[in-house]
């Protein structure tokens, strides 16, 4: 069994609209209704407010809960479901949503450990991967998508994002091939010049 890569996908605290958008941020994937897309979602997490955490708790009775987490009864896809956390990090209680693969023994606890570890590192720093994930999460659907049949075979199904490079028309670029300058241009001003942080 390959354990899901746990990764932060949004910098800052998501508001209600952003939270619901990130619940299905891979909605544009090719062949959406074919196969199990669990690998796309498993391990993703982001921070939310106490109000949103409490709102989600009141929607449906949880599948199960502990004092610092509850797990949603409805599955997103396959064995992937939402886990909501209330965690004390550096003396403050913070709230998070993550997608865990419930077929992985200990998946919710592994994610909890990763969130606390990342939350204890400098908040004002981001890895390159966190920058790319933030760009994907924050970009409206009409400006992002997946490489289709008009792309070379090796590039198909990879995430692409429209990039305005000074010309009238936007150019779709593979997300993972953006340069540091292009990444900075896509980030909001307050995130552009944060220092790098070593990935865990």
Biotite code that builds the C-alpha atoms (Angstrom):
import biotite.structure as struc

atoms = struc.array([
    struc.Atom([0.000, 0.000, 0.000], chain_id="A", res_id=1, res_name="UNK", atom_name="CA", element="C"),
    struc.Atom([1.301, 3.459, -0.922], chain_id="A", res_id=2, res_name="UNK", atom_name="CA", element="C"),
    struc.Atom([0.467, 6.005, 1.764], chain_id="A", res_id=3, res_name="UNK", atom_name="CA", element="C"),
    struc.Atom([-1.056, 9.270, 0.567], chain_id="A", res_id=4, res_name="UNK", atom_name="CA", element="C"),
    struc.Atom([1.255, 12.279, 0.396], chain_id="A", res_id=5, res_name="UNK", atom_name="CA", element="C"),
    struc.Atom([-0.010, 14.745, 2.984], chain_id="A", res_id=6, res_name="UNK", atom_name="CA", element="C"),
    struc.Atom([0.078, 18.298, 1.625], chain_id="A", res_id=7, res_name="UNK", atom_name="CA", element="C"),
    struc.Atom([-1.131, 21.774, 2.477], chain_id="A", res_id=8, res_name="UNK", atom_name="CA", element="C"),
    struc.Atom([-3.158, 23.189, -0.410], chain_id="A", res_id=9, res_name="UNK", atom_name="CA", element="C"),
    struc.Atom([-4.035, 26.714, 0.701], chain_id="A", res_id=10, res_name="UNK", atom_name="CA", element="C"),
    struc.Atom([-2.158, 29.423, 2.582], chain_id="A", res_id=11, res_name="UNK", atom_name="CA", element="C"),
    struc.Atom([-4.205, 31.227, 5.226], chain_id="A", res_id=12, res_name="UNK", atom_name="CA", element="C"),
    struc.Atom([-7.673, 30.511, 6.592], chain_id="A", res_id=13, res_name="UNK", atom_name="CA", element="C"),
    struc.Atom([-10.223, 29.602, 3.916], chain_id="A", res_id=14, res_name="UNK", atom_name="CA", element="C"),
    struc.Atom([-13.552, 31.426, 3.969], chain_id="A", res_id=15, res_name="UNK", atom_name="CA", element="C"),
    struc.Atom([-16.857, 29.639, 3.331], chain_id="A", res_id=16, res_name="UNK", atom_name="CA", element="C"),
    struc.Atom([-16.803, 30.053, -0.446], chain_id="A", res_id=17, res_name="UNK", atom_name="CA", element="C"),
    struc.Atom([-13.188, 28.954, -0.726], chain_id="A", res_id=18, res_name="UNK", atom_name="CA", element="C"),
    struc.Atom([-13.779, 25.957, 1.542], chain_id="A", res_id=19, res_name="UNK", atom_name="CA", element="C"),
    struc.Atom([-16.616, 24.638, -0.603], chain_id="A", res_id=20, res_name="UNK", atom_name="CA", element="C"),
    struc.Atom([-14.581, 25.213, -3.784], chain_id="A", res_id=21, res_name="UNK", atom_name="CA", element="C"),
    struc.Atom([-11.654, 23.256, -2.353], chain_id="A", res_id=22, res_name="UNK", atom_name="CA", element="C"),
    struc.Atom([-13.861, 20.353, -1.348], chain_id="A", res_id=23, res_name="UNK", atom_name="CA", element="C"),
    struc.Atom([-13.860, 19.418, -5.052], chain_id="A", res_id=24, res_name="UNK", atom_name="CA", element="C"),
    struc.Atom([-10.928, 21.279, -6.521], chain_id="A", res_id=25, res_name="UNK", atom_name="CA", element="C"),
    struc.Atom([-10.328, 18.490, -9.041], chain_id="A", res_id=26, res_name="UNK", atom_name="CA", element="C"),
    struc.Atom([-13.841, 18.661, -10.499], chain_id="A", res_id=27, res_name="UNK", atom_name="CA", element="C"),
    struc.Atom([-12.494, 19.423, -13.983], chain_id="A", res_id=28, res_name="UNK", atom_name="CA", element="C"),
    struc.Atom([-10.401, 16.273, -14.141], chain_id="A", res_id=29, res_name="UNK", atom_name="CA", element="C"),
    struc.Atom([-10.722, 14.182, -17.305], chain_id="A", res_id=30, res_name="UNK", atom_name="CA", element="C"),
    struc.Atom([-13.113, 11.241, -17.143], chain_id="A", res_id=31, res_name="UNK", atom_name="CA", element="C"),
    struc.Atom([-14.635, 12.599, -13.943], chain_id="A", res_id=32, res_name="UNK", atom_name="CA", element="C"),
    struc.Atom([-17.182, 9.819, -13.631], chain_id="A", res_id=33, res_name="UNK", atom_name="CA", element="C"),
    struc.Atom([-14.830, 6.965, -14.497], chain_id="A", res_id=34, res_name="UNK", atom_name="CA", element="C"),
    struc.Atom([-12.568, 5.209, -12.030], chain_id="A", res_id=35, res_name="UNK", atom_name="CA", element="C"),
    struc.Atom([-11.552, 6.185, -8.513], chain_id="A", res_id=36, res_name="UNK", atom_name="CA", element="C"),
    struc.Atom([-10.039, 9.665, -8.150], chain_id="A", res_id=37, res_name="UNK", atom_name="CA", element="C"),
    struc.Atom([-9.013, 9.060, -4.546], chain_id="A", res_id=38, res_name="UNK", atom_name="CA", element="C"),
    struc.Atom([-5.317, 9.604, -5.228], chain_id="A", res_id=39, res_name="UNK", atom_name="CA", element="C"),
    struc.Atom([-6.020, 13.211, -6.288], chain_id="A", res_id=40, res_name="UNK", atom_name="CA", element="C"),
    struc.Atom([-7.699, 14.080, -2.987], chain_id="A", res_id=41, res_name="UNK", atom_name="CA", element="C"),
    struc.Atom([-6.123, 11.860, -0.338], chain_id="A", res_id=42, res_name="UNK", atom_name="CA", element="C"),
    struc.Atom([-3.765, 13.846, 1.891], chain_id="A", res_id=43, res_name="UNK", atom_name="CA", element="C"),
    struc.Atom([-4.975, 17.359, 0.986], chain_id="A", res_id=44, res_name="UNK", atom_name="CA", element="C"),
    struc.Atom([-5.585, 19.727, 3.912], chain_id="A", res_id=45, res_name="UNK", atom_name="CA", element="C"),
    struc.Atom([-6.230, 23.400, 4.615], chain_id="A", res_id=46, res_name="UNK", atom_name="CA", element="C"),
    struc.Atom([-7.158, 25.663, 7.517], chain_id="A", res_id=47, res_name="UNK", atom_name="CA", element="C"),
    struc.Atom([-10.700, 26.879, 8.216], chain_id="A", res_id=48, res_name="UNK", atom_name="CA", element="C"),
    struc.Atom([-12.386, 29.028, 10.869], chain_id="A", res_id=49, res_name="UNK", atom_name="CA", element="C"),
    struc.Atom([-14.056, 27.776, 14.061], chain_id="A", res_id=50, res_name="UNK", atom_name="CA", element="C"),
    struc.Atom([-17.455, 28.803, 12.619], chain_id="A", res_id=51, res_name="UNK", atom_name="CA", element="C"),
    struc.Atom([-16.965, 26.666, 9.504], chain_id="A", res_id=52, res_name="UNK", atom_name="CA", element="C"),
    struc.Atom([-15.714, 23.740, 11.593], chain_id="A", res_id=53, res_name="UNK", atom_name="CA", element="C"),
    struc.Atom([-18.842, 23.934, 13.763], chain_id="A", res_id=54, res_name="UNK", atom_name="CA", element="C"),
    struc.Atom([-21.107, 24.371, 10.722], chain_id="A", res_id=55, res_name="UNK", atom_name="CA", element="C"),
    struc.Atom([-19.769, 21.159, 9.176], chain_id="A", res_id=56, res_name="UNK", atom_name="CA", element="C"),
    struc.Atom([-20.204, 19.292, 12.456], chain_id="A", res_id=57, res_name="UNK", atom_name="CA", element="C"),
    struc.Atom([-23.904, 20.209, 12.493], chain_id="A", res_id=58, res_name="UNK", atom_name="CA", element="C"),
    struc.Atom([-24.641, 19.105, 8.908], chain_id="A", res_id=59, res_name="UNK", atom_name="CA", element="C"),
    struc.Atom([-24.759, 15.340, 9.510], chain_id="A", res_id=60, res_name="UNK", atom_name="CA", element="C"),
    struc.Atom([-23.974, 13.053, 12.406], chain_id="A", res_id=61, res_name="UNK", atom_name="CA", element="C"),
    struc.Atom([-20.285, 12.169, 11.993], chain_id="A", res_id=62, res_name="UNK", atom_name="CA", element="C"),
    struc.Atom([-19.139, 8.662, 11.104], chain_id="A", res_id=63, res_name="UNK", atom_name="CA", element="C"),
    struc.Atom([-17.040, 8.803, 14.278], chain_id="A", res_id=64, res_name="UNK", atom_name="CA", element="C"),
    struc.Atom([-15.369, 11.394, 16.411], chain_id="A", res_id=65, res_name="UNK", atom_name="CA", element="C"),
    struc.Atom([-12.698, 11.986, 19.016], chain_id="A", res_id=66, res_name="UNK", atom_name="CA", element="C"),
    struc.Atom([-12.091, 15.063, 21.114], chain_id="A", res_id=67, res_name="UNK", atom_name="CA", element="C"),
    struc.Atom([-9.898, 16.669, 18.409], chain_id="A", res_id=68, res_name="UNK", atom_name="CA", element="C"),
    struc.Atom([-11.453, 15.342, 15.182], chain_id="A", res_id=69, res_name="UNK", atom_name="CA", element="C"),
    struc.Atom([-14.611, 14.118, 13.511], chain_id="A", res_id=70, res_name="UNK", atom_name="CA", element="C"),
    struc.Atom([-15.050, 12.220, 10.273], chain_id="A", res_id=71, res_name="UNK", atom_name="CA", element="C"),
    struc.Atom([-17.853, 12.816, 7.794], chain_id="A", res_id=72, res_name="UNK", atom_name="CA", element="C"),
    struc.Atom([-20.264, 9.975, 7.131], chain_id="A", res_id=73, res_name="UNK", atom_name="CA", element="C"),
    struc.Atom([-20.458, 10.637, 3.376], chain_id="A", res_id=74, res_name="UNK", atom_name="CA", element="C"),
    struc.Atom([-17.479, 9.636, 1.239], chain_id="A", res_id=75, res_name="UNK", atom_name="CA", element="C"),
    struc.Atom([-16.199, 11.858, -1.554], chain_id="A", res_id=76, res_name="UNK", atom_name="CA", element="C"),
    struc.Atom([-14.921, 8.996, -3.690], chain_id="A", res_id=77, res_name="UNK", atom_name="CA", element="C"),
    struc.Atom([-13.932, 5.429, -2.965], chain_id="A", res_id=78, res_name="UNK", atom_name="CA", element="C"),
    struc.Atom([-12.562, 5.335, 0.590], chain_id="A", res_id=79, res_name="UNK", atom_name="CA", element="C"),
    struc.Atom([-11.813, 9.103, 0.773], chain_id="A", res_id=80, res_name="UNK", atom_name="CA", element="C"),
    struc.Atom([-13.773, 11.227, 3.229], chain_id="A", res_id=81, res_name="UNK", atom_name="CA", element="C"),
    struc.Atom([-13.502, 14.551, 5.057], chain_id="A", res_id=82, res_name="UNK", atom_name="CA", element="C"),
    struc.Atom([-11.856, 14.772, 8.457], chain_id="A", res_id=83, res_name="UNK", atom_name="CA", element="C"),
    struc.Atom([-12.242, 17.962, 10.489], chain_id="A", res_id=84, res_name="UNK", atom_name="CA", element="C"),
    struc.Atom([-9.732, 18.808, 13.197], chain_id="A", res_id=85, res_name="UNK", atom_name="CA", element="C"),
    struc.Atom([-9.559, 21.202, 16.141], chain_id="A", res_id=86, res_name="UNK", atom_name="CA", element="C"),
    struc.Atom([-5.898, 21.232, 17.150], chain_id="A", res_id=87, res_name="UNK", atom_name="CA", element="C"),
    struc.Atom([-3.852, 23.154, 19.676], chain_id="A", res_id=88, res_name="UNK", atom_name="CA", element="C"),
    struc.Atom([-0.766, 24.496, 17.922], chain_id="A", res_id=89, res_name="UNK", atom_name="CA", element="C"),
    struc.Atom([1.667, 26.744, 19.789], chain_id="A", res_id=90, res_name="UNK", atom_name="CA", element="C"),
    struc.Atom([-0.959, 27.448, 22.444], chain_id="A", res_id=91, res_name="UNK", atom_name="CA", element="C"),
    struc.Atom([-3.803, 28.396, 20.075], chain_id="A", res_id=92, res_name="UNK", atom_name="CA", element="C"),
    struc.Atom([-6.703, 26.221, 18.886], chain_id="A", res_id=93, res_name="UNK", atom_name="CA", element="C"),
    struc.Atom([-6.898, 26.101, 15.093], chain_id="A", res_id=94, res_name="UNK", atom_name="CA", element="C"),
    struc.Atom([-9.286, 24.284, 12.755], chain_id="A", res_id=95, res_name="UNK", atom_name="CA", element="C"),
    struc.Atom([-8.585, 22.234, 9.645], chain_id="A", res_id=96, res_name="UNK", atom_name="CA", element="C"),
    struc.Atom([-10.176, 20.105, 6.947], chain_id="A", res_id=97, res_name="UNK", atom_name="CA", element="C"),
    struc.Atom([-8.383, 17.192, 5.334], chain_id="A", res_id=98, res_name="UNK", atom_name="CA", element="C"),
    struc.Atom([-9.166, 14.304, 3.020], chain_id="A", res_id=99, res_name="UNK", atom_name="CA", element="C"),
    struc.Atom([-8.108, 10.947, 4.429], chain_id="A", res_id=100, res_name="UNK", atom_name="CA", element="C"),
    struc.Atom([-8.115, 7.535, 2.819], chain_id="A", res_id=101, res_name="UNK", atom_name="CA", element="C"),
    struc.Atom([-9.939, 5.430, 5.373], chain_id="A", res_id=102, res_name="UNK", atom_name="CA", element="C"),
    struc.Atom([-8.510, 2.253, 3.849], chain_id="A", res_id=103, res_name="UNK", atom_name="CA", element="C"),
    struc.Atom([-5.122, 3.374, 5.225], chain_id="A", res_id=104, res_name="UNK", atom_name="CA", element="C"),
    struc.Atom([-4.867, 2.374, 8.873], chain_id="A", res_id=105, res_name="UNK", atom_name="CA", element="C"),
    struc.Atom([-4.127, 5.460, 10.977], chain_id="A", res_id=106, res_name="UNK", atom_name="CA", element="C"),
    struc.Atom([-4.661, 7.908, 8.111], chain_id="A", res_id=107, res_name="UNK", atom_name="CA", element="C"),
    struc.Atom([-6.481, 10.566, 10.226], chain_id="A", res_id=108, res_name="UNK", atom_name="CA", element="C"),
    struc.Atom([-3.773, 10.421, 12.910], chain_id="A", res_id=109, res_name="UNK", atom_name="CA", element="C"),
    struc.Atom([-0.972, 10.669, 10.350], chain_id="A", res_id=110, res_name="UNK", atom_name="CA", element="C"),
    struc.Atom([-2.637, 13.776, 8.916], chain_id="A", res_id=111, res_name="UNK", atom_name="CA", element="C"),
    struc.Atom([-3.096, 15.279, 12.377], chain_id="A", res_id=112, res_name="UNK", atom_name="CA", element="C"),
    struc.Atom([0.628, 14.834, 13.079], chain_id="A", res_id=113, res_name="UNK", atom_name="CA", element="C"),
    struc.Atom([1.574, 16.400, 9.729], chain_id="A", res_id=114, res_name="UNK", atom_name="CA", element="C"),
    struc.Atom([-0.738, 19.402, 10.269], chain_id="A", res_id=115, res_name="UNK", atom_name="CA", element="C"),
    struc.Atom([0.641, 20.078, 13.751], chain_id="A", res_id=116, res_name="UNK", atom_name="CA", element="C"),
    struc.Atom([4.202, 19.760, 12.475], chain_id="A", res_id=117, res_name="UNK", atom_name="CA", element="C"),
    struc.Atom([3.592, 22.126, 9.537], chain_id="A", res_id=118, res_name="UNK", atom_name="CA", element="C"),
    struc.Atom([1.600, 24.527, 11.709], chain_id="A", res_id=119, res_name="UNK", atom_name="CA", element="C"),
    struc.Atom([4.465, 24.735, 14.185], chain_id="A", res_id=120, res_name="UNK", atom_name="CA", element="C"),
    struc.Atom([6.900, 25.826, 11.467], chain_id="A", res_id=121, res_name="UNK", atom_name="CA", element="C"),
    struc.Atom([7.042, 29.455, 10.322], chain_id="A", res_id=122, res_name="UNK", atom_name="CA", element="C"),
    struc.Atom([3.634, 30.542, 9.011], chain_id="A", res_id=123, res_name="UNK", atom_name="CA", element="C"),
    struc.Atom([5.280, 33.165, 6.844], chain_id="A", res_id=124, res_name="UNK", atom_name="CA", element="C"),
    struc.Atom([7.079, 30.644, 4.628], chain_id="A", res_id=125, res_name="UNK", atom_name="CA", element="C"),
    struc.Atom([5.998, 28.300, 1.831], chain_id="A", res_id=126, res_name="UNK", atom_name="CA", element="C"),
    struc.Atom([7.529, 25.447, -0.140], chain_id="A", res_id=127, res_name="UNK", atom_name="CA", element="C"),
    struc.Atom([7.427, 25.565, -3.938], chain_id="A", res_id=128, res_name="UNK", atom_name="CA", element="C"),
    struc.Atom([4.768, 22.828, -3.889], chain_id="A", res_id=129, res_name="UNK", atom_name="CA", element="C"),
    struc.Atom([2.653, 24.804, -1.411], chain_id="A", res_id=130, res_name="UNK", atom_name="CA", element="C"),
    struc.Atom([2.878, 27.820, -3.724], chain_id="A", res_id=131, res_name="UNK", atom_name="CA", element="C"),
    struc.Atom([1.686, 25.753, -6.692], chain_id="A", res_id=132, res_name="UNK", atom_name="CA", element="C"),
    struc.Atom([-1.145, 24.176, -4.676], chain_id="A", res_id=133, res_name="UNK", atom_name="CA", element="C"),
    struc.Atom([-2.245, 27.601, -3.410], chain_id="A", res_id=134, res_name="UNK", atom_name="CA", element="C"),
    struc.Atom([-2.333, 28.920, -6.981], chain_id="A", res_id=135, res_name="UNK", atom_name="CA", element="C"),
    struc.Atom([-4.438, 25.939, -8.083], chain_id="A", res_id=136, res_name="UNK", atom_name="CA", element="C"),
    struc.Atom([-6.817, 26.295, -5.125], chain_id="A", res_id=137, res_name="UNK", atom_name="CA", element="C"),
    struc.Atom([-7.248, 30.058, -5.492], chain_id="A", res_id=138, res_name="UNK", atom_name="CA", element="C"),
    struc.Atom([-7.686, 30.159, -9.291], chain_id="A", res_id=139, res_name="UNK", atom_name="CA", element="C"),
    struc.Atom([-11.238, 30.212, -10.677], chain_id="A", res_id=140, res_name="UNK", atom_name="CA", element="C"),
    struc.Atom([-12.261, 27.160, -12.703], chain_id="A", res_id=141, res_name="UNK", atom_name="CA", element="C"),
    struc.Atom([-12.388, 29.045, -16.007], chain_id="A", res_id=142, res_name="UNK", atom_name="CA", element="C"),
    struc.Atom([-8.669, 29.856, -15.678], chain_id="A", res_id=143, res_name="UNK", atom_name="CA", element="C"),
    struc.Atom([-7.468, 26.337, -14.829], chain_id="A", res_id=144, res_name="UNK", atom_name="CA", element="C"),
    struc.Atom([-8.025, 22.840, -16.162], chain_id="A", res_id=145, res_name="UNK", atom_name="CA", element="C"),
    struc.Atom([-6.345, 19.707, -17.424], chain_id="A", res_id=146, res_name="UNK", atom_name="CA", element="C"),
    struc.Atom([-4.337, 19.155, -20.592], chain_id="A", res_id=147, res_name="UNK", atom_name="CA", element="C"),
    struc.Atom([-6.574, 17.504, -23.179], chain_id="A", res_id=148, res_name="UNK", atom_name="CA", element="C"),
    struc.Atom([-6.354, 15.912, -26.611], chain_id="A", res_id=149, res_name="UNK", atom_name="CA", element="C"),
    struc.Atom([-4.695, 18.964, -28.188], chain_id="A", res_id=150, res_name="UNK", atom_name="CA", element="C"),
    struc.Atom([-1.630, 18.484, -25.947], chain_id="A", res_id=151, res_name="UNK", atom_name="CA", element="C"),
    struc.Atom([1.212, 16.028, -26.598], chain_id="A", res_id=152, res_name="UNK", atom_name="CA", element="C"),
    struc.Atom([0.435, 12.565, -25.214], chain_id="A", res_id=153, res_name="UNK", atom_name="CA", element="C"),
    struc.Atom([3.017, 12.889, -22.409], chain_id="A", res_id=154, res_name="UNK", atom_name="CA", element="C"),
    struc.Atom([1.363, 16.093, -21.158], chain_id="A", res_id=155, res_name="UNK", atom_name="CA", element="C"),
    struc.Atom([-2.271, 14.958, -21.184], chain_id="A", res_id=156, res_name="UNK", atom_name="CA", element="C"),
    struc.Atom([-4.262, 14.995, -17.957], chain_id="A", res_id=157, res_name="UNK", atom_name="CA", element="C"),
    struc.Atom([-1.709, 17.251, -16.226], chain_id="A", res_id=158, res_name="UNK", atom_name="CA", element="C"),
    struc.Atom([-2.974, 20.366, -14.478], chain_id="A", res_id=159, res_name="UNK", atom_name="CA", element="C"),
    struc.Atom([-2.703, 23.527, -16.573], chain_id="A", res_id=160, res_name="UNK", atom_name="CA", element="C"),
    struc.Atom([-3.346, 27.131, -15.723], chain_id="A", res_id=161, res_name="UNK", atom_name="CA", element="C"),
    struc.Atom([-3.877, 30.172, -17.942], chain_id="A", res_id=162, res_name="UNK", atom_name="CA", element="C"),
    struc.Atom([-0.970, 32.545, -17.812], chain_id="A", res_id=163, res_name="UNK", atom_name="CA", element="C"),
    struc.Atom([-1.039, 36.093, -19.159], chain_id="A", res_id=164, res_name="UNK", atom_name="CA", element="C"),
    struc.Atom([2.490, 36.796, -20.313], chain_id="A", res_id=165, res_name="UNK", atom_name="CA", element="C"),
    struc.Atom([1.928, 40.280, -21.682], chain_id="A", res_id=166, res_name="UNK", atom_name="CA", element="C"),
    struc.Atom([0.161, 39.306, -24.903], chain_id="A", res_id=167, res_name="UNK", atom_name="CA", element="C"),
    struc.Atom([-3.562, 39.746, -25.489], chain_id="A", res_id=168, res_name="UNK", atom_name="CA", element="C"),
    struc.Atom([-4.337, 36.056, -25.213], chain_id="A", res_id=169, res_name="UNK", atom_name="CA", element="C"),
    struc.Atom([-3.733, 33.809, -22.248], chain_id="A", res_id=170, res_name="UNK", atom_name="CA", element="C"),
    struc.Atom([-1.457, 30.824, -22.689], chain_id="A", res_id=171, res_name="UNK", atom_name="CA", element="C"),
    struc.Atom([-2.202, 27.570, -20.883], chain_id="A", res_id=172, res_name="UNK", atom_name="CA", element="C"),
    struc.Atom([0.875, 26.400, -18.994], chain_id="A", res_id=173, res_name="UNK", atom_name="CA", element="C"),
    struc.Atom([1.467, 23.176, -17.051], chain_id="A", res_id=174, res_name="UNK", atom_name="CA", element="C"),
    struc.Atom([1.161, 24.134, -13.392], chain_id="A", res_id=175, res_name="UNK", atom_name="CA", element="C"),
    struc.Atom([4.281, 22.240, -12.361], chain_id="A", res_id=176, res_name="UNK", atom_name="CA", element="C"),
    struc.Atom([6.392, 23.983, -15.032], chain_id="A", res_id=177, res_name="UNK", atom_name="CA", element="C"),
    struc.Atom([5.781, 27.562, -13.907], chain_id="A", res_id=178, res_name="UNK", atom_name="CA", element="C"),
    struc.Atom([8.992, 29.448, -13.219], chain_id="A", res_id=179, res_name="UNK", atom_name="CA", element="C"),
    struc.Atom([9.609, 31.176, -9.894], chain_id="A", res_id=180, res_name="UNK", atom_name="CA", element="C"),
    struc.Atom([8.809, 34.528, -11.534], chain_id="A", res_id=181, res_name="UNK", atom_name="CA", element="C"),
    struc.Atom([5.533, 33.172, -12.954], chain_id="A", res_id=182, res_name="UNK", atom_name="CA", element="C"),
    struc.Atom([4.619, 31.668, -9.584], chain_id="A", res_id=183, res_name="UNK", atom_name="CA", element="C"),
    struc.Atom([5.231, 35.027, -7.886], chain_id="A", res_id=184, res_name="UNK", atom_name="CA", element="C"),
    struc.Atom([3.030, 36.728, -10.492], chain_id="A", res_id=185, res_name="UNK", atom_name="CA", element="C"),
    struc.Atom([0.169, 34.296, -9.776], chain_id="A", res_id=186, res_name="UNK", atom_name="CA", element="C"),
    struc.Atom([0.326, 34.638, -5.980], chain_id="A", res_id=187, res_name="UNK", atom_name="CA", element="C"),
    struc.Atom([-1.392, 37.465, -4.099], chain_id="A", res_id=188, res_name="UNK", atom_name="CA", element="C"),
    struc.Atom([0.996, 40.255, -3.131], chain_id="A", res_id=189, res_name="UNK", atom_name="CA", element="C"),
    struc.Atom([1.225, 39.261, 0.545], chain_id="A", res_id=190, res_name="UNK", atom_name="CA", element="C"),
    struc.Atom([2.475, 35.760, -0.436], chain_id="A", res_id=191, res_name="UNK", atom_name="CA", element="C"),
    struc.Atom([4.846, 36.627, -3.278], chain_id="A", res_id=192, res_name="UNK", atom_name="CA", element="C"),
    struc.Atom([8.060, 37.125, -1.413], chain_id="A", res_id=193, res_name="UNK", atom_name="CA", element="C"),
    struc.Atom([7.729, 34.710, 1.501], chain_id="A", res_id=194, res_name="UNK", atom_name="CA", element="C"),
    struc.Atom([10.881, 32.697, 2.123], chain_id="A", res_id=195, res_name="UNK", atom_name="CA", element="C"),
    struc.Atom([11.074, 29.047, 1.198], chain_id="A", res_id=196, res_name="UNK", atom_name="CA", element="C"),
    struc.Atom([10.541, 26.495, 3.929], chain_id="A", res_id=197, res_name="UNK", atom_name="CA", element="C"),
    struc.Atom([12.060, 23.041, 3.852], chain_id="A", res_id=198, res_name="UNK", atom_name="CA", element="C"),
    struc.Atom([9.388, 20.459, 3.128], chain_id="A", res_id=199, res_name="UNK", atom_name="CA", element="C"),
    struc.Atom([8.862, 17.835, 5.826], chain_id="A", res_id=200, res_name="UNK", atom_name="CA", element="C"),
])
